[in-house]
Amino acid sequence: MTLWILVLATSVGCYALKVLGYLVPARVLHRPQTRRLVELVPVALLGALIVVEAIADGSRLHLDPARLAGFAVGGVAVWRRAPFLVVVLAAALTAGLVRLA
């Protein structure tokens, strides 16, 4: 039962956070500092998520060669401005080949 209470509390919290976003005055949203923050925060969070998934396993550091190779190939593909599907396929293929070897 405790799990369902946590799920419901999290759902209510997320909904309340979304509603609070609509209550922010328009003048705050048009400030240059706010725009810069809104543009940079998702990039930073996505980058952090990718790095954590690449080198962590649960709550400990795990340097898996296949993950790191896929991460490196994906990073190079992004740097070379490859399409998203090419980036994902190249990283997955690299990780699979390293695991196979």
C-alpha positions in Angstrom: 0.0 0.0 0.0 2.9 2.4 0.7 4.0 2.1 -2.9 0.6 3.3 -4.2 0.7 6.2 -1.7 4.1 7.3 -3.1 2.8 6.9 -6.7 -0.2 9.1 -6.0 1.8 11.7 -4.1 4.3 11.9 -6.9 1.5 12.3 -9.4 -0.2 15.1 -7.4 3.2 16.8 -7.0 3.9 16.7 -10.8 0.5 18.0 -11.6 0.9 20.8 -9.0 4.3 21.7 -10.5 2.7 21.9 -14.0 -0.1 24.1 -12.8 2.4 26.4 -11.1 4.1 26.8 -14.4 1.0 28.3 -15.9 0.8 30.8 -13.0 4.2 32.4 -13.7 3.7 35.9 -15.0 4.5 36.5 -18.7 6.9 39.3 -17.9 9.1 36.8 -16.1 9.2 34.4 -19.1 10.3 37.1 -21.5 13.5 38.1 -19.5 16.7 37.2 -21.3 18.1 35.4 -18.2 15.0 33.2 -18.0 15.2 32.4 -21.7 18.8 31.4 -21.4 18.1 29.2 -18.4 15.2 27.5 -20.1 17.3 26.8 -23.2 20.3 25.4 -21.3 18.8 23.3 -18.5 17.4 20.6 -20.7 20.7 20.2 -22.5 22.6 19.9 -19.2 20.1 17.4 -17.8 20.2 15.2 -20.9 24.0 15.3 -20.9 24.1 14.3 -17.3 21.6 11.5 -17.8 23.6 10.1 -20.8 26.9 10.2 -18.8 25.3 8.5 -15.8 23.8 5.8 -17.9 27.1 5.2 -19.7 29.3 4.8 -16.6 27.0 3.8 -13.7 25.3 0.5 -12.8 22.7 1.1 -10.1 24.5 3.1 -7.4 28.1 2.2 -8.2 30.6 3.2 -10.9 30.8 0.5 -13.6 33.2 1.1 -16.6 31.8 -1.4 -19.1 33.9 -1.4 -22.3 31.0 -2.0 -24.6 29.0 0.9 -23.1 32.0 3.2 -23.3 32.7 2.3 -26.9 29.1 2.9 -27.9 29.1 6.2 -26.0 32.3 7.3 -27.8 31.0 6.3 -31.2 27.7 8.1 -30.5 29.6 11.1 -29.3 31.6 11.3 -32.5 28.5 10.8 -34.6 26.8 13.7 -32.8 29.9 15.8 -33.2 29.9 15.1 -36.9 26.2 16.1 -36.9 24.8 12.8 -38.0 21.0 12.3 -37.9 19.6 11.0 -34.6 18.8 7.5 -36.0 22.3 7.1 -37.3 23.8 8.1 -33.9 21.6 5.6 -32.1 22.3 2.8 -34.6 26.0 3.4 -34.7 26.3 3.4 -30.9 24.1 0.3 -30.5 26.0 -1.6 -33.2 29.4 -0.6 -31.7 28.3 -1.8 -28.2 27.0 -5.0 -29.7 30.1 -5.7 -31.6 32.3 -5.0 -28.6 30.2 -7.4 -26.4 30.4 -10.0 -29.2 34.2 -9.8 -29.3 
